[in-house]
Amino acid sequence: MDVFNTSRAIVSKLTEYGPAETLRRGTKKLAQRGGAAMNWDELDFPLRDEDIASPGTAGQPEETPRHSGPLTIGWVCSPPAAGSGGHTTLFRMVEAMEERGHECVVLLDDRGPDDTARHEPVVRRGWPGMKARIASATGDLANFDAIVASAWASAHVVASRSTGAARRYYFIQDYEPYFYPRGYLYSLAESTYRFGFDNIALGEMVAHELRTQSGVEPEFVVPFGCDRDVYRLLPRPEGAPARTGVVYYAKQSVDRRGYALAKASLERFHDLCPDQPIHVIGDEVRGWRAPIVNHGSMRPADLNALYNETIAGLAMSFTNVSLVPGELLAAGSVPVLNESADARRDMEAAGAVWAEPTPEALARALADVVSAPPAEIARRAVKTSLSAPGGWGRTQAMVAEFIEGRHRPLATGSTDDGWSTAERGRPGADMSHERRGHTAAAQGVAARYPTQLGE
């Protein structure tokens, strides 16, 4: 009887969906059942049980290591994949500290085999300018002056494993609870902002969410940058082909980057502008009903060359803005972005175009940009390039000076929290540690970079 019923169900599905769709749905269901039976979800959990911390058990050492010589700094992160934007930004900060004479160690937190040697070739090929030693985050963390967490999981590792005198910092590039539905992972990510580390927020979106969602004032806010050494307007020889088409950076497994919406938008764009090529970089994608040119992963210089050939790029984000819009702008390609209050906080360039996050609205925005006359497209490319963010040098210097300032020897009459005995009697001296850090160390650095703090 079961065989008969199963056969009837299969015939019904074949009639309803056809053979190909029935096969897709059937294999998906089998995979889901297999995954549930083998506890596949546990493989994706980003922390070891012993590394789960809470705000009540984290914080800072009783005394910050202070001296006038080079610092020894550990930077905790997950093993990077080639081209990772988050790691690229973090490693820029590492390079800046190295250039200032500090000893840096990249501490990889890997839930798999604790062998960092297998990750080192990826790091050295992808970020050759960084000379830091590579080590495991599960090793001895006692001999550092400072340890920097770079994502929520690494913040738990720092809180659980850094038991020495190192001062703890948190370089926050996005509001990471938004990466998950409301639940355990959301809660674990959100709790890290209340660990008592020195929170350094990259951009005003992160700072805003820390204040409004977590009730935490970041110690320091630093601006987004763009690699202007790589991403720039290239000279166009006389008689060179005009810019054509659009480009899209695909990240299928990262929901906040809006792959499904981007796919639907570009398929609709093809309906409106069938002669305009669609270039896809990053993930190699299949199954689109529009013709596309798959480029896969590209070296930055080659990516800049492609941006210089295209009229516009689709740049998607539902949390903090990615690096892509700034790089498109620098190369003279108009970024078309999904309307988002979060992304707008750090991307208000005049050359960017915003549209409602629907396939029709984004497709028409792209169509409007590419439909301009060639002469106007060429003039706009120059203007667009001028509206790109500045380089990363200012951000690197601000982060470096902020960390260095925390570790300088105290002046006579000062206490370890950075306040002199005279200052303790002034208004505001009873404010929290977080606010004291923001007003004392951060304002000193901010005063030297007044135009870059997103006032």
Secondary structure, 3 states (H helix, E strand, C coil): CHHHHHHHHHHHHHHHHCHHHHHHHHHHHHHHHHHHHCCCHHHHCCCCHHHCCCCCCCCCCCCCCCCCCCCEEEEEECCCCCCCHHHHHHHHHHHHHHHCCCEEEEEECCCCCCCHHHCHHHHHHHCCCCCCEEEECCCCCCCCCEEEECCHHHHHHHHHHCCCCCEEEEEECCCHHHHCCCCHHHHHHHHHHHCCCEEEEECHHHHHHHHHHCCCCCCEEECCCCCCCCCCCCCCCCCCCCCCCEEEEECCCCHHHCHHHHHHHHHHHHHHCCCCCEEEEECCCCCCCCCCEEEECCCHHHHHHHHHHCCEEEECCCCCCCCHHHHHHHCCCEEEEECCHHHHCCCCCCCCEEECCCHHHHHHHHHHHHCCCHHHHHHHHHHHHHCCCCCCHHHHHHHHHHHHHHHCCCCCCECCCCCECCHHHCCCCCCCHHHHHHHHHHHHHHCCCHHHCCC
